[in-house]
Amino acid sequence: MIHRIFKPIQPLRIDTKEVLHYASSLPLKDEEVLRYAKKAIELCQQAAFPICIYTHLPIAKREANRITLGKGFVLSGELTVKYLSDCEGAYILLGTVGQSVDRMIAAAGIRSMTDGLMADAAGSAAVEALLDDFCQKIDPKSLPKPRISPGYGDFKLENQIEIFKLLDATRSLGVCLNQSLMISPSKSVSAVVGTGKETSCLI
């Protein structure tokens, strides 16, 4: 399977608000929160090796509760089919910020629980920033829709398996999927991005 690589300009632009969203459970005062967040973002930017692997497939067949794309790649579920209803094709992708971010998070957790939680939040925001960057820069003429990932709505988590097979992700990126369908490195996300000349921005 022929796939492509996307590497954003480094360092990643990690949104402080996104980090604070993921770290919303921390019982800190505003000034403390911002100080921890800025520190975590800086460490994450230094550690991250952001990269996406992806391919684009045309929609080959539509059925009541499933859509078949090129290479026989099947997506099923009412909401998933609705998401692709006005699309001509879709990007199938996997993005990661790398194993070094996991190590950064572990080291932060040794310093303190707060450092660890904020570092984890920064890592989550980093991989979201990576996928956002992909969607903004890759073939804007195709009008990409907001992405969906396995686990969203009725897009079952089991779809991770087929995405990994399609992209040959373990061999290509060194990203692994365990028996619980969790990805390692942990700050990695798979997704589908519908495309077409007149796609709606709605999911």
Phi, psi and omega in degrees: 000124179280127178228169182236162181244137174239124176236120180284165173292129180266155357283159177299142175273092183270123183285122179301321180297324179293320178297314180296329176297314180290336182255023187296343182278351182287125182276067182241157174284160187306313183295321178295317181300312181296322180295314178295320181296315181296320178296316181294320179297316180299315180295321181292318178298323179290325185274333191291141169235081187285134180202144175239144169244138186204164171214160177243131182235137175281156175281124185260325184206136178246134175229176187304317186229021179201154177230132177255126176261180177303160183065014179073019181282121187250134172241133183231166180113140185301312182292323180294317178296320178296320179302322183265009188298327181251021182258155176260343180189190181203145168276134172249123187217162174220127179239146178215152173255005168097163181293333182295333176290321175300319179293322177298319180295317179298317179295322178295322179295332177291324179294312178191158178297321180295316177300318181295315180294321180289324177295320177297319178297320179295321178297319178296317178294328181294315181289329174294319178298322179298311181292325175298318180297318177302310184296329181282330189254340186274115173045064183300339179293341181277000178050062181297143178273168171304139185285158171234150181234154175307133185105346177275125179055231179261016173278092193296148180300333180299341178296343175305321183300312182291325177296317179298319179295314182300317184269355184051048193296322182294316180288322186281323185240350186073021179263132187243154177240123182270182184294339177271007179067025175264144185263143173231129004301153188292331180268066179223146183218135171259154185200164172237134179235109179290144181224157178171167184287335183225041182287149176277150177282353183274146177272000000 
